Amino acid sequence: MTCCTRDKFAAGRSESEAMKSDLDLLADFKRGDRTAFDKLIRRHHVELINFFYPLSGNAALSEELTQTVFLRIHADLTEHADLSLWTRHRGEMPHAASRFPTYLLRTGILCWAEHVRSTGRPARALPASHDQEFSAPTAQHKSDDAYVLLASLPDDLKPVVILADVNGLTYSEISVVLNIPENMVRHRMKEAYAQLQIAFRASIQACSIKAEASVSSTDFAPPPAPPSGPTV
């Protein structure tokens, strides 16, 4: 096999692996391909980081919780010898074959709830600029103001907004992740957006007051008189 042929073969193989569904990779893992789970991690790592960071405001904690999720799913898959049994065991996951991220985030929300219970601290979202170690995963967030507004929401409303607007889940998928009825998801979204609108208006008003105070406190001294020339 020539070098050119090998390169084409490798490129075709990489493209084929990239096109594999999550369920295909899970099946490969169950057949003994240990690299298949690594591919799942690379595929969904940022998705989990983007879920945990707005909740925690801490890059290190987000990474730690992400690793915990993958470790739990790995152990769960190892425990169930038959992939079809594992899929049926996770029967609460709609369209299990195509929506592995739903189960991934469901495990994530459980890990987050356990963290909050164990530490006794509520969710706390901080602007990305407050955490110098965090970089690429938050690039999709438009500004620090979004984190400040999100932090103003009650803890039961934050996950709904994050799952919908950051992770792109549908209401039915969010209901599975949070284990609540879909009409409750819609109610929480409506309440969250109403509170965000109020917080946004308050933020704009506060900025206006600060701007007015800054202008009023500025001393406008008259320009100095030009120096007088010598008398002729």
Phi and psi in degrees as a GROMACS rama.xvg file:
@    title "Ramachandran Plot"
@    xaxis  label "Phi"
@    yaxis  label "Psi"
@TYPE xy
-71.823  165.123  THR-2
-60.5969  -42.1364  CYS-3
-63.5899  -40.8898  CYS-4
-65.4415  -40.9454  THR-5
-62.2633  -41.7733  ARG-6
-62.0503  -43.0455  ASP-7
-65.0483  -39.4163  LYS-8
-64.4811  -44.0989  PHE-9
-64.2661  -40.7962  ALA-10
-65.0724  -41.3249  ALA-11
-65.3375  -37.645  GLY-12
-66.6782  -42.74  ARG-13
-62.536  -41.1895  SER-14
-65.3107  -39.1045  GLU-15
-64.6623  -41.1632  SER-16
-67.6518  -35.7429  GLU-17
-67.4572  -28.3392  ALA-18
-83.7569  -8.58005  MET-19
-65.0337  140.323  LYS-20
-75.7558  168.168  SER-21
-60.1787  -40.5476  ASP-22
-65.5547  -35.507  LEU-23
-62.161  -43.5356  ASP-24
-66.5417  -37.518  LEU-25
-62.7141  -41.2676  LEU-26
-64.2505  -41.1565  ALA-27
-61.447  -41.0973  ASP-28
-62.0836  -43.0038  PHE-29
-67.4557  -24.8974  LYS-30
-83.8446  0.649398  ARG-31
109.656  0.80912  GLY-32
-83.2684  98.2921  ASP-33
-70.5905  -20.209  ARG-34
-75.1367  -18.4934  THR-35
-63.2516  -38.1731  ALA-36
-70.4036  -33.6167  PHE-37
-61.2972  -37.9614  ASP-38
-65.8817  -37.1613  LYS-39
-64.098  -39.5735  LEU-40
-63.0223  -47.0379  ILE-41
-63.2025  -34.4091  ARG-42
-71.4515  -35.4251  ARG-43
-116.197  4.42396  HIS-44
-60.2143  -50.6522  HIS-45
-64.9015  -34.6628  VAL-46
-58.8782  -41.8728  GLU-47
-71.8917  -40.1735  LEU-48
-58.4698  -44.5256  ILE-49
-65.9276  -21.0424  ASN-50
-81.4443  -45.5875  PHE-51
-76.6448  -35.3067  PHE-52
-64.1502  -43.7955  TYR-53
-62.7745  -25.3102  PRO-54
-77.1931  -43.1408  LEU-55
-96.7356  -31.4279  SER-56
68.1713  18.4636  GLY-57
-136.678  119.93  ASN-58
-66.5264  -43.5416  ALA-59
-63.5605  -42.9534  ALA-60
-66.3414  -38.8615  LEU-61
-60.5927  -42.4039  SER-62
-66.4473  -40.7665  GLU-63
-63.1846  -44.5122  GLU-64
-67.5906  -35.9649  LEU-65
-61.9732  -44.3663  THR-66
-63.3632  -38.3547  GLN-67
-61.2873  -41.8307  THR-68
-60.3464  -48.8109  VAL-69
-65.7855  -36.384  PHE-70
-64.0308  -40.0481  LEU-71
-66.756  -42.8073  ARG-72
-67.3975  -38.0634  ILE-73
-60.2478  -46.4414  HIS-74
-64.5754  -38.0443  ALA-75
-64.9511  -43.652  ASP-76
-65.3593  -39.093  LEU-77
-65.5857  -35.3285  THR-78
-67.8392  -35.6508  GLU-79
-96.9122  108.4  HIS-80
-66.9061  -32.6252  ALA-81
-103.16  121.751  ASP-82
-62.3305  -37.0267  LEU-83
-64.6008  -35.8964  SER-84
-67.426  -39.414  LEU-85
-63.682  -41.3769  TRP-86
-63.8254  -42.601  THR-87
-69.5  -34.9286  ARG-88
-61.8238  -31.5039  HIS-89
-96.1216  44.8472  ARG-90
-64.0707  -15.6797  GLY-91
-74.4809  -7.86467  GLU-92
-90.8518  112.721  MET-93
-68.9933  140.159  PRO-94
51.083  55.7211  HIS-95
-54.4611  -32.3706  ALA-96
-67.1773  -31.1071  ALA-97
-111.815  -9.78821  SER-98
-122.95  52.3076  ARG-99
-56.4582  -36.6096  PHE-100
-56.9109  -28.802  PRO-101
-62.5534  -46.2518  THR-102
-66.7328  -36.3447  TYR-103
-59.0997  -47.6857  LEU-104
-73.1709  -29.2828  LEU-105
-61.9405  -43.9972  ARG-106
-64.619  -36.4207  THR-107
-63.026  -42.9118  GLY-108
-67.668  -32.4749  ILE-109
-68.1214  -41.3209  LEU-110
-64.8251  -38.1581  CYS-111
-66.0981  -42.0867  TRP-112
-62.5189  -39.97  ALA-113
-65.4583  -38.6765  GLU-114
-63.1729  -45.1865  HIS-115
-63.2578  -41.6185  VAL-116
-65.5644  -39.8785  ARG-117
-73.5713  -32.5685  SER-118
-93.7152  -20.7008  THR-119
72.6901  14.2581  GLY-120
-110.966  134.725  ARG-121
-72.8859  170.274  PRO-122
-61.4957  145.942  ALA-123
-147.427  112.69  ARG-124
-101.448  130.849  ALA-125
-121.632  154.209  LEU-126
-59.2437  146.924  PRO-127
-60.1801  -30.348  ALA-128
-67.1894  -16.1887  SER-129
-81.3171  -7.83184  HIS-130
-126.308  98.8509  ASP-131
-70.246  -20.8766  GLN-132
-79.9178  -14.5325  GLU-133
-93.9563  135.74  PHE-134
-139.127  -91.3758  SER-135
-59.0465  -45.9702  ALA-136
-58.3731  -22.0414  PRO-137
-95.7887  10.0655  THR-138
-62.2692  -26.4253  ALA-139
-76.0721  -16.0244  GLN-140
-80.486  130.962  HIS-141
-69.3048  -40.4308  LYS-142
-162.32  168.881  SER-143
-62.0871  -28.3499  ASP-144
-59.3479  -33.1678  ASP-145
-62.8896  -38.6852  ALA-146
-69.9818  -38.8373  TYR-147
-62.6054  -43.7529  VAL-148
-66.0886  -41.9944  LEU-149
-62.5988  -36.2892  LEU-150
-64.9799  -21.4978  ALA-151
-77.6725  -12.1921  SER-152
-78.3729  149.376  LEU-153
-61.7817  155.625  PRO-154
-62.5202  -27.5227  ASP-155
-79.3381  -12.9271  ASP-156
-98.1232  -25.893  LEU-157
-57.0701  -50.6886  LYS-158
-59.3088  -34.0257  PRO-159
-62.7355  -46.0077  VAL-160
-67.0264  -42.9698  VAL-161
-62.9777  -46.6657  ILE-162
-63.7627  -35.7095  LEU-163
-80.0373  -49.6718  ALA-164
-93.5317  -21.5323  ASP-165
-101.274  -49.9494  VAL-166
-88.7416  -12.4155  ASN-167
73.4088  28.2646  GLY-168
-81.3871  152.904  LEU-169
-80.4477  168.007  THR-170
-61.6082  -38.5084  TYR-171
-65.871  -37.5907  SER-172
-70.4626  -38.1803  GLU-173
-63.6268  -37.1969  ILE-174
-62.3892  -33.3546  SER-175
-73.0365  -45.5938  VAL-176
-59.9465  -43.6942  VAL-177
-91.8205  -6.91805  LEU-178
58.0882  46.4678  ASN-179
-133.012  157.377  ILE-180
-61.8538  153.918  PRO-181
-63.8309  -35.3791  GLU-182
-66.0641  -28.076  ASN-183
-70.3557  -36.1731  MET-184
-60.3866  -47.0045  VAL-185
-61.9317  -40.0703  ARG-186
-64.2817  -43.6754  HIS-187
-67.7151  -37.2168  ARG-188
-63.2619  -44.0318  MET-189
-61.6738  -43.7614  LYS-190
-66.5645  -40.7639  GLU-191
-63.8857  -45.7943  ALA-192
-64.9397  -35.606  TYR-193
-64.4272  -42.7046  ALA-194
-69.6487  -36.7281  GLN-195
-64.4753  -37.234  LEU-196
-64.9089  -42.1041  GLN-197
-63.6259  -44.5061  ILE-198
-64.3806  -36.7572  ALA-199
-66.1642  -44.2061  PHE-200
-63.0688  -40.58  ARG-201
-64.1534  -37.4193  ALA-202
-66.158  -42.8774  SER-203
-62.5556  -42.1475  ILE-204
-64.5605  -40.9904  GLN-205
-63.896  -38.5918  ALA-206
-64.4832  -38.8839  CYS-207
-65.1611  -42.715  SER-208
-62.9486  -42.2658  ILE-209
-64.8948  -39.5903  LYS-210
-64.7404  -42.3882  ALA-211
-64.4436  -40.5374  GLU-212
-65.1882  -38.6165  ALA-213
-65.4863  -40.5372  SER-214
-67.9783  -43.2134  VAL-215
-68.3643  -25.5329  SER-216
-88.6447  -2.47096  SER-217
-79.6493  132.626  THR-218
-85.2417  119.76  ASP-219
-98.5914  88.8021  PHE-220
-81.1423  142.258  ALA-221
-64.7916  149.964  PRO-222
-63.7978  145.781  PRO-223
-63.3833  145.627  PRO-224
-68.8332  144.084  ALA-225
-65.8094  145.656  PRO-226
-62.2739  137.971  PRO-227
-78.8658  138.435  SER-228
-79.2376  172.235  GLY-229
-66.5994  141.249  PRO-230
-73.349  129.516  THR-231
